Amino acid sequence: MADEAGGSGFNIHPMEQFEVVPLFGGHEVHWYTITNATLWMALTVAVASLLMLVGSRSRAHVPSRMQSVAESIYGFVHKMIVDVTGKEGAKYFPYVMTLFLFILFANLLALIPTSFAPTSHIAVTALLALAVFFSVTAIGFYKHGTHFLKLFWVASAPTLALRIILAFIEVISYFVRPLSHSVRLAGNMMAGHAVLKVFAGFAGALGLAGILPILAITAVYGLELLVAVIQAYVFAILTVVYLNDALHPGH
């Protein structure tokens, strides 16, 4: 994760690790091109699927480590949905579970040296966020029809003028959701990996004197491990909160 020092200065390019490049020759990237992003997203799906398939295969009364991990994730996500939305939201558990697993393992695999972080790209996180936005909006109108619009009407406000102002604010905040939902994840992942690359560049350039950057890398890496898990949780819990608004739109 480090560039070699060049000349009298440091030749560190922390943003190069986010470049999407074709895997099989060429320099142009089209929608059908197999890239490093494609590879690591495929590995993410494979690892997450393998964990759940292997973990749920035996269903032993005394669970193995893999089964314990799979059951813990399953129970954690299910409880999160039920606690926020009630039992009515449990039917949407597979979707939220899929989002959580994909983001979690994409973040964790991105911590492997020379790997690629798909969730550092706004194109990936925006697609996930837009899928959530359109899904919960469709669910809201499907279940409540035009009554779903009560989500934007704060009936408890004391005056009509204040209700209109609050409705305008609520509409804006609702349509900003995909932006904040996606930028939060991509920004955190990109910032953390860029910091790691910078410290790694200093460590490689300073040689034997690079002990301090190495200690900093260790600390930041531990922090990034925590961030990887927290960001998966944040994305999932916000999805559940938005789902709850669709199921129970009244203020």
C-alpha positions as CSV (number, residue, x, y, z in Angstrom):
1,M,0.0,0.0,0.0
2,A,3.0,2.2,-0.3
3,D,4.7,4.0,-3.1
4,E,8.4,4.3,-3.3
5,A,10.0,7.7,-2.5
6,G,11.2,9.5,-5.5
7,G,14.0,12.1,-5.5
8,S,14.1,14.3,-2.5
9,G,10.4,14.2,-1.8
10,F,7.7,11.6,-1.1
11,N,5.9,10.2,-4.1
12,I,2.6,9.2,-2.4
13,H,-0.6,8.9,-4.3
14,P,-3.4,7.9,-1.9
15,M,-6.2,8.1,-4.4
16,E,-4.7,5.7,-7.0
17,Q,-6.0,2.7,-5.0
18,F,-9.6,3.7,-5.9
19,E,-9.0,3.6,-9.6
20,V,-11.2,1.2,-11.5
21,V,-9.1,-0.7,-14.1
22,P,-9.9,-3.6,-16.5
23,L,-8.6,-7.0,-15.4
24,F,-8.0,-8.3,-18.9
25,G,-6.0,-5.7,-20.8
26,G,-7.0,-2.5,-22.3
27,H,-7.5,0.9,-20.7
28,E,-11.1,1.9,-21.3
29,V,-13.8,0.8,-18.9
30,H,-17.3,0.2,-20.4
31,W,-20.4,-1.1,-18.6
32,Y,-19.6,-4.7,-19.6
33,T,-15.9,-4.5,-18.7
34,I,-14.7,-6.9,-16.0
35,T,-12.7,-4.7,-13.6
36,N,-11.0,-4.9,-10.2
37,A,-14.3,-3.6,-8.8
38,T,-16.2,-6.4,-10.4
39,L,-13.8,-9.0,-9.0
40,W,-14.0,-7.7,-5.4
41,M,-17.7,-7.4,-5.5
42,A,-18.0,-10.9,-6.7
43,L,-15.6,-12.1,-4.0
44,T,-17.8,-10.2,-1.5
45,V,-20.9,-12.1,-2.6
46,A,-19.1,-15.4,-2.6
47,V,-17.7,-15.0,0.9
48,A,-21.0,-13.8,2.4
49,S,-22.9,-16.6,0.7
50,L,-20.3,-19.2,1.8
51,L,-20.5,-18.0,5.4
52,M,-24.3,-18.3,5.6
53,L,-24.5,-21.6,3.6
54,V,-21.8,-23.3,5.6
55,G,-23.0,-21.7,8.9
56,S,-26.6,-22.9,8.4
57,R,-25.8,-26.3,6.9
58,S,-25.3,-28.5,10.0
59,R,-27.8,-26.7,12.4
60,A,-26.1,-28.5,15.3
61,H,-27.3,-28.1,18.9
62,V,-23.7,-27.3,19.8
63,P,-22.8,-24.9,17.0
64,S,-19.4,-24.7,15.3
65,R,-17.6,-21.3,15.1
66,M,-19.0,-20.7,11.6
67,Q,-22.5,-21.6,12.7
68,S,-22.1,-19.3,15.7
69,V,-21.0,-16.4,13.5
70,A,-23.9,-16.9,11.0
71,E,-26.5,-17.3,13.7
72,S,-25.2,-14.2,15.5
73,I,-25.4,-12.1,12.4
74,Y,-28.9,-13.5,11.6
75,G,-30.2,-12.8,15.1
76,F,-28.6,-9.3,15.2
77,V,-30.2,-8.1,12.0
78,H,-33.6,-9.7,12.7
79,K,-33.7,-8.1,16.1
80,M,-32.8,-4.8,14.7
81,I,-35.7,-4.9,12.2
82,V,-38.2,-6.1,14.7
83,D,-37.2,-3.5,17.4
84,V,-37.5,-0.6,14.9
85,T,-40.5,-1.7,12.7
86,G,-42.3,-4.3,14.8
87,K,-43.2,-7.7,13.5
88,E,-44.7,-6.2,10.4
89,G,-41.2,-5.4,9.1
90,A,-39.9,-8.9,9.6
91,K,-41.0,-9.9,6.1
92,Y,-38.4,-7.5,4.7
93,F,-35.6,-9.2,6.7
94,P,-34.0,-10.9,3.6
95,Y,-33.4,-7.6,1.9
96,V,-31.9,-5.9,4.9
97,M,-29.8,-8.9,5.6
98,T,-28.5,-9.0,2.1
99,L,-27.5,-5.3,2.3
100,F,-25.8,-5.7,5.6
101,L,-23.8,-8.7,4.6
102,F,-22.7,-7.2,1.3
103,I,-21.5,-4.0,2.8
104,L,-19.9,-5.7,5.8
105,F,-17.9,-8.1,3.8
106,A,-17.0,-5.6,1.1
107,N,-15.6,-3.3,3.8
108,L,-13.7,-6.1,5.6
109,L,-12.2,-7.6,2.4
110,A,-11.1,-4.1,1.4
111,L,-8.7,-4.2,4.4
112,I,-6.7,-6.9,2.8
113,P,-3.5,-5.3,1.3
114,T,-3.6,-4.7,-2.4
115,S,-7.4,-5.2,-2.4
116,F,-10.1,-2.9,-3.7
117,A,-12.8,-1.2,-1.8
118,P,-16.1,-1.2,-3.8
119,T,-17.9,0.8,-1.1
120,S,-15.5,3.7,-1.4
121,H,-17.1,4.4,-4.8
122,I,-20.2,6.6,-4.8
123,A,-21.5,4.7,-7.9
124,V,-21.8,1.5,-5.7
125,T,-23.2,3.2,-2.6
126,A,-25.5,5.4,-4.6
127,L,-27.0,2.4,-6.3
128,L,-27.6,0.7,-3.0
129,A,-29.1,3.9,-1.5
130,L,-31.4,4.5,-4.5
131,A,-32.6,0.9,-4.3
132,V,-33.5,1.5,-0.7
133,F,-35.2,4.8,-1.5
134,F,-37.3,3.5,-4.3
135,S,-38.2,0.3,-2.5
136,V,-39.4,1.9,0.7
137,T,-41.3,4.6,-1.2
138,A,-43.0,1.9,-3.3
139,I,-43.8,0.0,-0.1
140,G,-45.3,3.1,1.5
141,F,-47.6,3.9,-1.4
142,Y,-48.5,0.2,-1.9
143,K,-49.6,-0.2,1.7
144,H,-51.1,3.2,2.4
145,G,-51.9,4.8,-0.9
146,T,-52.0,8.6,-0.7
147,H,-52.1,8.3,3.1
148,F,-48.4,7.7,2.9
149,L,-48.1,11.4,2.3
150,K,-48.9,11.9,6.0
151,L,-45.2,11.2,6.5
152,F,-44.6,14.8,5.4
153,W,-47.5,16.4,7.3
154,V,-46.7,17.2,10.9
155,A,-50.2,17.3,12.4
156,S,-49.0,18.1,15.9
157,A,-47.6,21.5,14.8
158,P,-49.7,24.2,16.4
159,T,-50.5,26.3,13.3
160,L,-51.3,25.7,9.7
161,A,-48.5,28.0,8.5
162,L,-45.9,26.0,10.6
163,R,-47.3,22.7,9.2
164,I,-46.8,23.9,5.7
165,I,-43.2,25.0,6.4
166,L,-42.5,21.7,8.1
167,A,-44.0,19.8,5.2
168,F,-41.7,21.6,2.8
169,I,-38.7,20.7,5.0
170,E,-39.8,17.1,5.4
171,V,-40.1,16.7,1.6
172,I,-36.6,18.1,1.1
173,S,-35.1,15.9,3.8
174,Y,-36.9,12.8,2.3
175,F,-35.4,13.3,-1.2
176,V,-32.0,14.0,0.3
177,R,-31.9,10.6,1.9
178,P,-30.2,8.7,-0.9
179,L,-27.5,11.3,-1.1
180,S,-26.7,11.2,2.7
181,H,-27.2,7.5,2.8
182,S,-24.6,6.9,0.0
183,V,-22.1,9.7,0.7
184,R,-21.7,8.7,4.4
185,L,-20.6,5.2,3.5
186,A,-18.4,6.1,0.5
187,G,-16.8,9.0,2.3
188,N,-15.9,7.1,5.4
189,M,-14.4,4.2,3.5
190,M,-12.4,6.4,1.1
191,A,-11.1,8.6,3.9
192,G,-9.9,5.7,6.0
193,H,-8.1,3.9,3.1
194,A,-6.5,7.2,1.9
195,V,-5.1,7.8,5.4
196,L,-3.7,4.2,5.5
197,K,-2.0,4.8,2.1
198,V,-0.4,8.0,3.3
199,F,1.1,6.5,6.4
200,A,2.2,3.4,4.4
201,G,3.9,5.8,2.0
202,F,5.8,7.5,4.8
203,A,6.8,4.2,6.3
204,G,8.2,2.9,3.0
205,A,10.0,6.2,2.3
206,L,11.6,6.6,5.7
207,G,13.0,3.1,5.9
208,L,14.3,2.2,9.3
209,A,13.0,5.6,10.6
210,G,9.5,4.6,9.6
211,I,8.6,3.0,13.0
212,L,6.2,5.9,13.9
213,P,4.2,5.6,10.6
214,I,4.1,1.8,11.1
215,L,2.6,2.3,14.6
216,A,0.2,4.8,13.1
217,I,-0.8,2.3,10.4
218,T,-1.5,-0.3,13.1
219,A,-3.7,2.1,15.0
220,V,-5.6,3.3,11.9
221,Y,-6.0,-0.2,10.7
222,G,-7.7,-1.2,14.0
223,L,-9.9,1.9,13.7
224,E,-10.8,1.0,10.1
225,L,-11.8,-2.5,11.2
226,L,-14.2,-0.9,13.6
227,V,-15.4,1.5,10.9
228,A,-16.0,-1.3,8.5
229,V,-18.5,-2.9,10.8
230,I,-20.1,0.3,12.1
231,Q,-20.7,1.6,8.5
232,A,-22.4,-1.7,7.6
233,Y,-24.6,-1.3,10.7
234,V,-25.3,2.4,10.0
235,F,-26.4,1.7,6.4
236,A,-28.6,-1.2,7.6
237,I,-30.2,0.7,10.5
238,L,-31.0,3.7,8.3
239,T,-32.6,1.3,5.8
240,V,-34.7,-0.1,8.6
241,V,-35.7,3.4,9.9
242,Y,-36.7,4.4,6.4
243,L,-38.7,1.2,6.1
244,N,-40.4,2.0,9.4
245,D,-41.5,5.4,7.9
246,A,-43.0,3.5,5.0
247,L,-44.9,1.1,7.2
248,H,-46.0,3.7,9.8
249,P,-46.1,7.1,8.0
250,G,-48.0,9.0,10.6
251,H,-46.2,11.5,12.8
